[in-house]
Amino acid sequence: MAVFKILLINGLVIGAIYGLIALGYSLVYRASGLMSFVQGDMVTIGAYLGITFYRVLGLPFAISFILTFACAFGIGMLLERGVIRVLLSRNVIPIYIVLATIAIQYIIQNTAQAFYGSVTQRFPAIFSKPTLTILGVTAQTEAYFCLLISVILMILLHFFMTKTKFGTAMRGSAMDAMAAESVGINTSLSTGVTWGLSAGIASLAGMLLGPMYGVYTTLGATIGRKGFAGAVVGGYGNMYGAMVGGLLLGLVETFISGYWSGTYKNMVAYIILLLFLLIKPTGIFNESAIQDV
């Protein structure tokens, strides 16, 4: 039973991270109808920004957290304005956008390597107490913190998208840009903010992962693919499906590692993705977004 509880906590932690990244994929699609594969490397950016603010500059963790989000938000908006929108203005086919984001992935990875090197960087501990026991389960304090912050971020995003005027405008722009513009919604700003928001959320996931896994140039590459898989499993383009799909994949691969072998956890995760694509491509939440891609 003790092993089950530990695996459950670990599965929820990594699943919550997958869910945050999947949220970014879904937000970008809902706002612009495009697929971006740069989300995973926004995790890497967040981890390195966190190290810079928290370890190098010695700023408090809370301040570093906010600054990391702000910087990544700006990078996301710059990416949408400086690359995606320029390509769209030239009426390129959607696959060119995908290729552009893949190119940006490698630019980010190599830029990080140029500045920080290829050696895994140590992210300083956030808490002085290394472990914490809750309901009889002892785990790394940062793991519980990661789970808590992930849940809070998901709740805040839900309220932002459903209860605020700007969030409603973003959803309206995603549903029908022409109709949204006709009632005075700035769809250009809405799309840019969505890209910025998705990048900011992914960067926070990287900063949360840093203390547990260390920071290296390809940190976000594998995590990003799992986040994409989670988005598809939940229903690509569905915000709640992204959360559920990410948590499901995190739990499955953690229990596979615990009760079978960590060697096969990636295989099982992608088998699940393939089964959903073959049997239920609309995902758990029956989202038909992927039909346009």
PLY file of the C-alpha trace (Angstrom):
ply
format ascii 1.0
element vertex 293
property float x
property float y
property float z
element edge 292
property int vertex1
property int vertex2
end_header
0.00 0.00 0.00
2.86 2.36 0.83
4.41 1.75 -2.58
1.06 2.44 -4.25
0.73 5.78 -2.45
4.23 6.86 -3.42
3.63 5.90 -7.04
0.31 7.74 -6.97
1.96 10.96 -5.76
4.77 10.66 -8.31
2.26 9.94 -11.08
0.14 12.94 -10.15
3.21 15.19 -10.06
4.52 14.27 -13.51
0.96 14.05 -14.84
0.26 17.58 -13.65
3.35 18.78 -15.53
2.18 16.97 -18.67
-1.21 18.58 -18.15
0.27 22.10 -17.97
2.17 21.55 -21.21
-0.88 19.99 -22.86
-2.84 23.08 -21.85
-0.41 25.19 -23.85
-0.89 23.04 -26.96
-4.67 23.24 -26.60
-4.70 27.00 -25.99
-2.61 27.69 -29.08
-4.84 25.51 -31.22
-8.06 27.02 -29.90
-6.76 30.55 -30.48
-5.23 30.16 -33.93
-6.08 26.73 -35.31
-2.36 25.94 -35.50
-0.09 23.33 -33.98
3.08 24.48 -32.22
5.81 22.03 -31.26
7.84 24.60 -29.36
5.93 24.09 -26.11
8.37 21.52 -24.74
11.33 23.84 -25.22
9.49 26.59 -23.39
9.88 24.23 -20.43
13.64 24.35 -21.01
13.58 28.14 -21.24
11.64 28.34 -17.96
14.12 26.05 -16.20
17.14 28.09 -17.33
15.44 31.41 -16.58
14.63 30.06 -13.12
18.28 29.17 -12.53
19.37 32.60 -13.73
17.01 34.51 -11.46
17.08 32.19 -8.45
20.65 30.86 -8.34
22.77 33.31 -10.33
21.07 36.58 -9.34
19.99 35.31 -5.91
16.43 36.58 -6.13
13.71 35.07 -3.89
11.96 32.08 -5.45
8.59 33.85 -5.65
10.12 36.79 -7.54
12.04 34.41 -9.81
8.80 32.54 -10.49
6.99 35.71 -11.57
9.90 36.98 -13.66
10.23 33.61 -15.41
6.57 33.69 -16.37
6.81 37.31 -17.57
9.89 36.65 -19.73
8.42 33.48 -21.26
5.13 35.30 -21.88
7.04 37.94 -23.83
8.93 35.28 -25.80
5.65 33.57 -26.70
4.11 36.81 -27.94
7.28 37.65 -29.87
7.23 34.22 -31.49
3.62 34.71 -32.60
4.19 38.25 -33.86
7.64 37.82 -35.38
7.40 34.34 -36.92
3.93 32.81 -37.00
2.06 35.92 -38.09
4.65 36.75 -40.75
4.35 33.26 -42.23
0.55 33.41 -42.15
0.61 36.77 -43.96
2.33 34.97 -46.82
-0.48 32.40 -47.01
1.77 29.42 -46.34
0.26 26.00 -45.75
-0.17 24.95 -42.07
2.65 22.39 -42.20
5.11 25.26 -42.70
4.06 26.64 -39.31
4.77 23.25 -37.76
8.18 23.14 -39.42
8.94 26.67 -38.20
8.19 25.71 -34.59
10.37 22.60 -34.93
13.21 24.82 -36.18
12.72 27.11 -33.18
12.99 24.05 -30.92
16.54 23.40 -32.05
17.45 27.09 -31.93
16.36 27.19 -28.28
18.25 24.02 -27.39
21.48 25.14 -29.03
21.22 28.66 -27.63
20.82 27.22 -24.14
23.84 25.00 -24.73
25.91 27.97 -25.91
25.13 29.97 -22.76
24.97 27.24 -20.11
26.91 24.32 -21.59
25.82 20.72 -22.03
26.35 19.69 -18.40
23.22 19.27 -16.27
22.78 22.33 -14.06
21.85 22.02 -10.41
18.69 23.90 -9.46
18.91 25.00 -5.78
16.43 23.45 -3.37
13.36 25.58 -2.79
12.75 24.36 0.76
15.16 23.69 3.61
13.23 20.54 4.53
14.04 17.95 1.83
11.06 15.65 2.41
7.48 16.02 3.56
4.99 13.47 4.86
1.30 13.87 3.98
-1.27 11.17 4.75
1.53 8.77 5.55
3.33 9.31 2.23
6.84 10.73 2.41
8.02 12.43 -0.78
10.33 15.22 -1.88
8.96 18.54 -0.65
9.37 20.01 -4.12
7.17 17.21 -5.49
4.25 18.23 -3.28
4.92 21.87 -4.13
4.94 21.05 -7.84
1.58 19.29 -7.55
0.06 22.14 -5.53
1.23 24.87 -7.91
0.11 22.88 -10.96
-3.41 22.51 -9.54
-3.52 26.22 -8.63
-2.38 27.22 -12.13
-5.05 25.04 -13.72
-7.76 26.54 -11.50
-6.57 30.11 -12.17
-6.52 29.47 -15.91
-10.06 28.06 -15.73
-11.34 31.18 -13.98
-9.39 33.47 -16.29
-10.83 31.83 -19.40
-14.42 31.56 -18.13
-14.94 34.42 -15.67
-12.94 37.38 -17.00
-13.83 39.69 -19.86
-10.53 39.17 -21.63
-10.70 35.40 -21.22
-14.18 35.39 -22.74
-12.89 37.54 -25.59
-10.08 35.03 -26.18
-12.56 32.16 -26.37
-14.78 34.18 -28.70
-11.86 34.95 -31.00
-10.94 31.27 -31.11
-14.49 30.24 -32.03
-15.07 32.79 -34.80
-12.49 35.52 -35.42
-14.66 37.43 -37.91
-17.66 37.52 -35.60
-15.43 38.52 -32.68
-13.96 41.43 -34.66
-17.44 42.58 -35.66
-18.31 43.14 -31.98
-15.09 45.00 -31.23
-12.78 42.24 -29.95
-9.11 42.72 -30.81
-8.44 39.25 -32.20
-4.81 40.08 -32.99
-4.09 40.92 -29.36
-6.10 37.92 -28.20
-4.07 35.50 -30.32
-0.78 37.01 -29.20
-1.76 36.79 -25.54
-2.77 33.17 -25.99
0.64 32.26 -27.40
2.28 34.21 -24.58
0.12 32.51 -21.97
0.89 29.04 -23.28
4.63 29.80 -23.24
4.41 31.23 -19.73
2.61 28.17 -18.37
5.18 25.84 -19.96
8.04 27.90 -18.48
6.60 27.53 -14.99
6.45 23.77 -15.54
10.17 23.89 -16.28
10.91 25.84 -13.14
8.91 23.36 -11.07
10.77 20.40 -12.61
14.22 21.94 -12.11
14.73 21.10 -8.41
13.67 17.47 -8.97
15.36 16.60 -12.27
18.08 19.19 -12.75
18.24 21.44 -15.80
19.67 20.47 -19.19
19.14 21.52 -22.79
16.80 18.69 -23.76
14.74 18.76 -20.55
11.64 19.94 -22.38
11.98 17.76 -25.48
10.67 14.49 -24.01
8.33 16.24 -21.60
6.89 18.25 -24.48
6.10 15.14 -26.50
4.31 13.64 -23.51
2.36 16.87 -23.09
1.31 16.70 -26.74
0.27 13.08 -26.28
-1.76 14.11 -23.22
-3.50 16.83 -25.23
-4.47 14.31 -27.93
-5.65 11.70 -25.42
-7.80 14.26 -23.63
-9.14 15.76 -26.86
-6.85 18.11 -28.78
-7.95 21.70 -28.27
-10.00 20.97 -25.14
-8.59 22.68 -22.04
-10.06 20.20 -19.57
-9.14 17.28 -21.78
-5.52 18.46 -21.69
-5.51 18.29 -17.90
-7.13 14.86 -17.78
-5.00 13.44 -20.60
-1.78 14.66 -18.99
-2.69 13.22 -15.60
-3.71 9.92 -17.17
-0.40 9.51 -19.00
1.58 10.50 -15.92
-0.18 7.93 -13.77
0.07 5.17 -16.36
3.79 5.53 -16.98
4.57 5.88 -13.26
2.69 2.70 -12.34
4.27 0.90 -15.30
7.70 1.91 -13.96
6.82 0.89 -10.42
5.18 -2.47 -11.07
6.86 -3.54 -14.30
9.88 -1.67 -15.68
10.85 1.93 -16.37
12.34 0.72 -19.65
8.88 0.31 -21.18
7.03 3.33 -19.76
7.53 5.44 -22.91
6.44 2.56 -25.12
3.21 2.11 -23.17
2.49 5.86 -23.17
2.81 6.09 -26.94
0.84 2.89 -27.47
-1.98 4.62 -25.59
-1.60 7.64 -27.87
-1.68 5.44 -30.98
-4.77 3.59 -29.75
-6.60 6.86 -29.20
-5.62 8.06 -32.68
-6.91 4.83 -34.22
-10.00 4.21 -32.11
-11.05 7.58 -30.67
-9.15 10.45 -32.31
-11.46 12.98 -30.68
-10.07 12.00 -27.27
-11.72 11.52 -23.91
-13.62 14.82 -24.16
-14.75 14.14 -27.73
-12.98 17.19 -29.17
-12.97 17.29 -32.99
-10.28 19.96 -33.28
-7.67 17.75 -34.92
-9.76 17.26 -38.03
-8.43 20.53 -39.49
-4.71 19.76 -39.10
0 1
1 2
2 3
3 4
4 5
5 6
6 7
7 8
8 9
9 10
10 11
11 12
12 13
13 14
14 15
15 16
16 17
17 18
18 19
19 20
20 21
21 22
22 23
23 24
24 25
25 26
26 27
27 28
28 29
29 30
30 31
31 32
32 33
33 34
34 35
35 36
36 37
37 38
38 39
39 40
40 41
41 42
42 43
43 44
44 45
45 46
46 47
47 48
48 49
49 50
50 51
51 52
52 53
53 54
54 55
55 56
56 57
57 58
58 59
59 60
60 61
61 62
62 63
63 64
64 65
65 66
66 67
67 68
68 69
69 70
70 71
71 72
72 73
73 74
74 75
75 76
76 77
77 78
78 79
79 80
80 81
81 82
82 83
83 84
84 85
85 86
86 87
87 88
88 89
89 90
90 91
91 92
92 93
93 94
94 95
95 96
96 97
97 98
98 99
99 100
100 101
101 102
102 103
103 104
104 105
105 106
106 107
107 108
108 109
109 110
110 111
111 112
112 113
113 114
114 115
115 116
116 117
117 118
118 119
119 120
120 121
121 122
122 123
123 124
124 125
125 126
126 127
127 128
128 129
129 130
130 131
131 132
132 133
133 134
134 135
135 136
136 137
137 138
138 139
139 140
140 141
141 142
142 143
143 144
144 145
145 146
146 147
147 148
148 149
149 150
150 151
151 152
152 153
153 154
154 155
155 156
156 157
157 158
158 159
159 160
160 161
161 162
162 163
163 164
164 165
165 166
166 167
167 168
168 169
169 170
170 171
171 172
172 173
173 174
174 175
175 176
176 177
177 178
178 179
179 180
180 181
181 182
182 183
183 184
184 185
185 186
186 187
187 188
188 189
189 190
190 191
191 192
192 193
193 194
194 195
195 196
196 197
197 198
198 199
199 200
200 201
201 202
202 203
203 204
204 205
205 206
206 207
207 208
208 209
209 210
210 211
211 212
212 213
213 214
214 215
215 216
216 217
217 218
218 219
219 220
220 221
221 222
222 223
223 224
224 225
225 226
226 227
227 228
228 229
229 230
230 231
231 232
232 233
233 234
234 235
235 236
236 237
237 238
238 239
239 240
240 241
241 242
242 243
243 244
244 245
245 246
246 247
247 248
248 249
249 250
250 251
251 252
252 253
253 254
254 255
255 256
256 257
257 258
258 259
259 260
260 261
261 262
262 263
263 264
264 265
265 266
266 267
267 268
268 269
269 270
270 271
271 272
272 273
273 274
274 275
275 276
276 277
277 278
278 279
279 280
280 281
281 282
282 283
283 284
284 285
285 286
286 287
287 288
288 289
289 290
290 291
291 292
